[in-house]
C-alpha cells in the first residue's frame, strides 16, 4: 500500500531533522578539535583573572576569620590540609597543561606564586587546588575548571556549529532533492531531443522538482500520442490509396485504352505508388528496425542497381558500419531520385570517410537549391517547387532522409563546389554517419 503524502513528508522531516542534529554535532566536535586550544587559552586567562581576585580577597579574610566561617560566608570550597588528597583519577596531559597555564596567570597577578594541583573526580569533573597563604594553618581552595567538551558548549562554538550544519544540510538537500532528480530529467530530455520515447521519469525530490517532472512526463506522453496518431493517419492514407491504385492497374490491363492513354495512366500510377511509398516510409520511419553490421559499399551498389550505369556513377570506398539497412537504403534511394528529378545526369554516388564520419554524397549536374531554402526543404510536406507535386512528389523525401540521419546519429547537409576546387558535380547532398574510433583511423589512413 503506497504511503500517504503526509506520511512521506513526516518521514522526510524526521530524516532531515536527524541529519541536521548529526551535522550540528559533527561540526561542534570538529570546531572544538580545531579551535579548542585557542579557546582554552582565552578561558584560562579569564579564569586566572577571576581567581586572582578571589584568592587575594580570601587571604585577607583568613587573616581575621577562621576558614570555616570564611567558607560559609563566601561559599568557597576551602579545605584545611597540608596537601589535598590525591585525585581518584589521574589528570590528563591536557588538564595538566591547563593547570600549569592557570598557575602562570596567578603568578603574574599575585605578589606570590601559589601552588596549583589538578584534581579529577570519579565522575569526570575537572578541578584544581590552589594553595592560600594563611597565618595559622595551610588552606587550599578548590575551583572547578570547565572543559571545552562540556554541555552546553560555548555559545560561539554552538553558533558556528549550527551555521555549519545549515550549510551541510542545504548542500545535501540541493544534491539529493534537486540536483540528482534534475540530472535524471536532463538525460530523459536529451533522449526526447534525439527522437526517442523515454520511460516516465520517477517524480522524486523537492515538491517543485516533482511538479516539473510530472509536467515533463505529461509532455512526453502527449508527444508519443501525437506521433502514434500521425503514423496511424499516414498509414491510413497510404492504405486507402492502395485500393484505387489496384483498380487503375486492373483497368490499364484492358485492351480498350490507346497506347498514349495507357502511358499517361501508367505515369499517374507510378506517381501514386511513389507518394504512397513516401507516406508509408514517413509513417514508419525505421524506428523499430534493428541495426546490423553491413558493408555499405555493397548496400549502396544494390540501391543504385536499378539505374543505368551511364546515368548513375559509383565511387564507393570499402566501409563496414552498423546501420538500419532498410531505412538507410530508402533514404539514399530518395536522394538519388531527387537528383534525377530536379538535377541533371550523370549522378555520382560517392562513399568515403572523412576523419570520424562516413559520408554518402549524391552529386548531380543541376543548379541545386539556394542555401537559404535548405531549412525549408527539410520540413515535411514542404515543396520548394509547386510543380513537383505533379511528378509524384509530396514533400517528404528530404524529411525522411533527415529523420533516418537522426536515427543513426548523423546529419544531412548540402554541398556546393568551391571556387578552384575539383568536384564530381555542381550540387550534392551529403548524408554523414558517425564512425567508430577504429574504423575512423583506418579510413583516415586510406585517404
C-alpha positions in Angstrom: 0.0 0.0 0.0 1.6 3.3 -1.0 2.4 5.8 1.6 0.2 8.8 2.0 1.6 12.2 1.3 1.6 13.2 4.9 3.5 10.1 5.8 6.1 10.8 3.2 6.5 14.3 4.5 6.8 13.2 8.1 9.4 10.6 7.2 11.4 13.2 5.2 11.1 15.6 8.1 12.4 13.0 10.6 15.3 12.1 8.2 16.3 15.7 7.6 15.9 16.6 11.3 18.2 13.7 12.3 20.6 14.8 9.6 20.6 18.4 10.9 21.2 17.2 14.5 24.0 14.9 13.4 25.6 17.6 11.2 25.5 20.1 14.1 27.1 17.6 16.5 29.8 16.8 13.9 30.5 20.4 13.3 30.7 21.1 17.1 33.2 18.3 17.6 35.3 19.5 14.7 35.3 23.1 15.9 36.2 22.0 19.4 39.1 19.9 17.9 40.3 22.8 15.7 39.8 25.8 17.9 39.6 24.1 21.4 43.2 25.1 22.2 42.8 28.7 21.4 39.5 28.9 23.3 41.1 27.1 26.2 43.8 29.7 26.4 41.3 32.5 26.4 39.3 30.7 29.1 42.4 30.2 31.2 43.2 33.9 31.0 39.7 34.8 32.0 39.6 32.3 34.8 43.1 33.4 36.1 41.9 37.0 36.3 38.8 36.0 38.4 40.7 33.5 40.6 43.5 36.1 41.3 40.9 38.4 42.8 39.2 35.6 44.8 42.5 34.4 46.1 43.6 37.8 47.3 40.2 38.6 49.0 40.1 35.1 50.6 43.7 35.5 52.0 42.7 38.9 53.5 39.6 37.4 55.1 41.6 34.5 56.5 43.8 37.0 58.4 40.8 37.9 60.6 38.4 35.0 60.4 38.6 31.2 60.7 38.4 29.1 57.5 35.0 27.5 58.2 33.5 31.0 58.7 35.0 32.3 55.5 33.8 29.3 53.5 30.3 29.7 55.0 30.1 33.5 54.2 31.7 33.3 50.7 30.5 29.9 49.5 34.1 28.9 48.6 35.3 25.3 48.9 38.1 25.6 51.4 40.0 22.7 52.9 42.5 22.7 55.8 45.2 20.2 55.0 49.0 20.1 54.4 48.3 18.7 51.0 44.9 17.7 49.4 44.1 14.1 48.9 45.2 12.7 45.6 42.7 12.5 42.8 40.8 9.3 42.2 41.6 9.5 38.5 45.0 10.7 37.1 44.6 14.0 35.3 45.1 14.0 31.6 48.0 15.7 29.9 45.8 18.5 28.6 44.4 19.1 32.1 47.9 19.3 33.5 48.8 21.8 30.8 45.8 23.9 31.6 46.6 23.8 35.3 50.2 25.0 34.6 48.8 27.8 32.5 46.4 28.8 35.3 49.3 28.8 37.8 51.3 31.2 35.5 48.3 33.5 35.3 48.0 33.6 39.1 51.8 34.2 39.5 51.6 37.2 37.2 48.7 38.8 39.1 49.6 38.0 42.7 52.6 39.0 44.8 53.4 35.4 45.4 53.2 32.3 43.2 50.7 29.8 44.7 50.8 26.1 44.1 48.1 24.7 41.7 47.3 21.0 41.8 45.0 19.4 39.2 42.2 17.2 40.6 39.8 14.9 38.7 36.8 13.3 40.4 35.4 9.9 39.5 32.5 11.5 37.5 35.0 13.3 35.3 34.7 16.8 36.9 37.9 18.9 36.5 39.0 20.8 39.5 42.2 22.5 40.7 43.5 23.0 44.2 45.1 26.5 44.8 47.3 27.0 47.9 46.3 30.0 50.0 48.5 32.0 52.4 47.1 31.7 55.9 48.8 32.9 59.2 47.8 29.8 61.3 47.4 26.7 59.1 47.7 25.6 55.4 44.5 26.1 53.5 43.6 25.1 49.9 40.9 26.5 47.6 39.2 24.1 45.3 37.9 25.6 42.0 36.0 23.9 39.1 37.7 24.3 35.7 35.2 24.0 32.8 36.1 21.7 29.9 35.8 22.6 26.3 33.8 19.4 25.7 31.2 20.3 28.3 27.5 20.7 27.7 26.1 23.2 26.9 29.1 24.2 24.7 30.5 27.6 24.3 27.9 29.9 22.6 30.4 30.8 19.9 31.1 27.2 19.0 27.4 26.4 19.2 26.5 29.1 16.8 29.2 28.2 14.4 28.2 24.5 14.5 24.6 25.5 13.7 25.8 27.5 10.7 27.9 24.6 9.5 25.0 22.2 10.0 22.8 24.5 7.9 25.4 24.7 5.1 25.8 20.9 5.1 22.1 20.2 5.1 21.5 22.8 2.5 24.2 21.3 0.2 22.9 17.8 0.7 19.3 18.9 0.1 20.3 20.6 -3.2 22.4 17.5 -4.2 19.8 14.8 -3.3 16.4 16.6 -3.7 17.2 19.0 -6.6 20.4 18.2 -8.5 20.0 14.4 -8.8 16.4 14.5 -10.0 17.2 17.3 -12.4 20.1 15.2 -13.8 17.7 12.3 -14.5 15.3 14.8 -16.1 18.1 16.2 -18.2 19.0 12.7 -19.5 15.4 12.0 -20.4 15.1 15.4 -22.1 18.2 14.7 -24.2 16.6 11.4 -25.3 13.5 13.3 -26.3 15.7 15.7 -28.3 17.2 12.7 -30.1 13.8 11.4 -31.1 13.3 8.6 -28.6 10.4 7.9 -26.3 11.9 7.6 -22.8 10.2 5.9 -19.9 8.3 8.0 -17.4 10.8 9.7 -15.0 10.1 9.0 -11.3 8.7 12.0 -9.5 11.1 12.5 -6.6 13.0 15.2 -4.9 11.7 18.6 -3.8 8.0 19.4 -4.5 8.9 21.9 -7.2 11.1 19.3 -8.9 8.3 16.7 -8.6 5.8 19.1 -10.3 8.3 19.8 -13.1 8.9 16.0 -13.6 5.1 15.3 -13.7 4.7 18.0 -16.4 7.6 16.6 -18.3 6.1 13.1 -18.2 2.8 14.5 -19.4 4.5 16.3 -22.3 6.3 13.1 -23.3 3.1 11.2 -23.3 1.4 13.8 -25.5 4.3 13.8 -27.9 4.2 10.0 -28.1 0.5 10.1 -28.7 0.8 12.7 -31.4 3.5 10.5 -33.2 1.2 7.5 -32.9 -1.7 9.4 -34.3 0.4 10.8 -37.1 1.7 7.3 -38.0 -1.8 6.0 -37.9 -3.1 8.8 -40.1 -0.3 8.5 -42.7 -0.6 4.7 -42.8 -4.4 5.0 -43.2 -4.0 7.4 -46.1 -1.5 5.2 -47.8 -3.7 2.2 -47.2 -6.7 4.0 -48.7 -4.7 4.9 -51.8 -3.7 1.3 -52.4 -7.3 0.3 -53.4 -7.8 2.9 -56.3 -4.2 2.2 -57.4 -5.0 -1.5 -57.8 -8.2 -0.8 -59.6 -6.4 1.5 -62.0 -3.8 -1.1 -62.7 -6.5 -3.6 -63.5 -8.2 -1.2 -65.9 -4.9 -0.5 -67.6 -4.7 -4.1 -68.4 -7.9 -3.8 -70.5 -7.2 -3.6 -74.3 -9.7 -0.7 -74.9 -7.2 2.1 -74.0 -4.9 3.6 -76.5 -1.2 3.5 -76.2 -0.9 7.2 -75.3 -3.7 7.0 -72.7 -2.2 3.8 -71.2 1.2 5.5 -71.0 -0.3 8.6 -69.2 -2.2 6.4 -66.8 0.9 4.3 -66.1 2.8 7.6 -65.2 0.0 8.6 -62.9 0.1 5.2 -61.3 3.8 5.5 -60.8 3.3 8.9 -59.1 0.6 7.4 -56.8 2.9 4.5 -56.0 5.7 6.9 -55.1 3.5 9.1 -53.0 2.1 6.0 -51.2 5.6 4.7 -50.5 6.7 8.0 -49.1 3.7 8.1 -46.8 4.4 4.6 -45.5 8.1 5.3 -45.0 7.5 8.6 -43.2 4.8 6.9 -41.0 7.2 4.0 -40.0 10.4 5.9 -40.2 12.6 2.8 -39.5 12.4 3.5 -35.7 11.8 -0.2 -34.9 14.4 -1.6 -37.3 17.4 -3.3 -35.7 20.9 -2.1 -36.5 23.2 -4.7 -38.1 26.8 -4.6 -39.4 26.7 -4.3 -43.2 29.2 -3.4 -45.9 28.0 0.0 -47.0 29.5 -0.2 -50.5 27.6 -3.3 -51.3 24.4 -1.9 -49.8 24.6 1.3 -51.9 25.5 -0.6 -55.0 22.3 -2.7 -54.6 20.3 0.5 -54.1 21.7 2.0 -57.3 21.4 -1.2 -59.4 18.0 -0.1 -60.8 19.6 2.9 -62.6 21.7 2.8 -65.8 25.4 2.8 -65.3 25.9 5.7 -67.7 23.5 7.9 -65.7 24.5 6.9 -62.2 28.2 6.5 -61.5 29.5 4.9 -58.3 32.6 5.9 -56.3 32.3 3.6 -53.3 35.0 3.0 -50.7 35.0 -0.3 -48.8 33.4 0.7 -45.4 31.5 -1.5 -43.0 29.2 0.1 -40.4 26.3 -0.9 -38.1 23.2 0.7 -39.6 19.5 0.2 -40.2 19.8 -1.2 -43.7 16.2 -0.8 -45.0 15.8 2.7 -43.7 19.2 3.8 -44.9 18.6 2.2 -48.3 15.3 4.1 -48.8 16.9 7.3 -47.7 19.7 7.0 -50.3 17.2 6.0 -52.9 15.3 9.2 -52.1 18.4 11.3 -52.6 19.1 9.6 -56.0 15.5 10.1 -57.2 15.7 13.7 -56.2 19.0 14.1 -58.1 17.4 12.7 -61.3 14.1 14.6 -60.8 15.5 18.1 -60.1 19.1 17.9 -61.3 20.9 16.7 -64.4 22.7 13.5 -65.1 25.1 12.0 -64.7 24.5 11.5 -61.0 27.5 10.4 -58.8 27.0 8.3 -55.7 30.2 8.6 -53.6 31.0 6.8 -50.3 34.1 7.9 -48.4 35.3 8.6 -44.8 36.4 12.0 -43.5 38.0 11.9 -40.1 35.4 10.3 -37.8 32.5 10.5 -40.3 31.3 8.2 -43.0 29.9 10.4 -45.9 27.4 9.4 -48.5 27.4 12.1 -51.2 24.9 12.3 -54.1 26.2 14.7 -56.7 24.3 15.9 -59.8 24.9 18.5 -62.6 21.9 20.7 -61.9 21.6 24.1 -60.4 20.8 22.9 -56.9 18.8 24.9 -54.4 19.5 28.2 -52.7 21.2 27.9 -49.4 18.5 30.0 -47.6 15.9 27.4 -48.7 17.7 24.4 -47.2 15.9 24.6 -43.9 12.5 24.8 -45.6 13.3 21.8 -47.8 13.8 19.6 -44.7 10.2 20.3 -43.4 7.6 17.6 -44.0 5.1 18.2 -46.8 7.0 21.3 -48.0 7.8 21.6 -51.7 10.0 24.4 -52.9 8.5 24.0 -56.4 4.7 23.7 -56.6 5.0 21.8 -59.9 6.8 18.9 -58.2 3.5 17.6 -56.9 2.6 16.6 -60.4 5.6 14.3 -60.6 4.6 12.2 -57.7 6.4 14.2 -55.0 4.6 15.1 -51.7 7.4 17.0 -49.9 8.5 14.1 -47.7 11.8 13.0 -49.5 14.3 15.1 -47.6 12.3 15.0 -44.4 12.6 11.2 -44.5 16.3 11.3 -45.2 16.9 13.8 -42.3 14.9 11.5 -40.0 17.0 8.5 -41.0 20.1 10.5 -40.4 19.0 11.4 -36.9 18.2 7.7 -36.2 21.9 6.9 -37.0 23.3 9.9 -35.0 24.3 11.6 -38.3 23.4 14.7 -40.1 22.3 16.0 -43.6 23.8 18.9 -45.4 24.1 20.4 -48.9 27.4 20.9 -50.7 28.4 23.4 -53.4 31.6 23.3 -55.4 34.3 25.6 -54.0 36.0 28.1 -56.4 39.1 26.5 -57.9 38.2 23.1 -56.5 37.5 19.8 -58.2 34.2 18.2 -57.6 32.3 15.5 -59.5 29.2 17.7 -59.8 27.6 21.1 -59.3 25.4 20.3 -56.3 25.3 17.5 -53.7 23.5 16.4 -50.6 25.7 14.6 -48.0 24.4 12.1 -45.5 27.2 11.7 -42.9 27.2 9.0 -40.2 29.5 8.7 -37.2 32.3 6.1 -37.5 33.7 4.0 -34.6 37.1 5.1 -33.5 38.9 2.1 -35.1 37.2 2.5 -38.4 37.8 6.3 -38.5 41.5 5.7 -38.0 41.5 3.1 -40.9 39.5 5.4 -43.2 41.9 8.3 -42.5 44.9 6.2 -43.3 43.3 5.1 -46.6 42.6 8.7 -47.5 
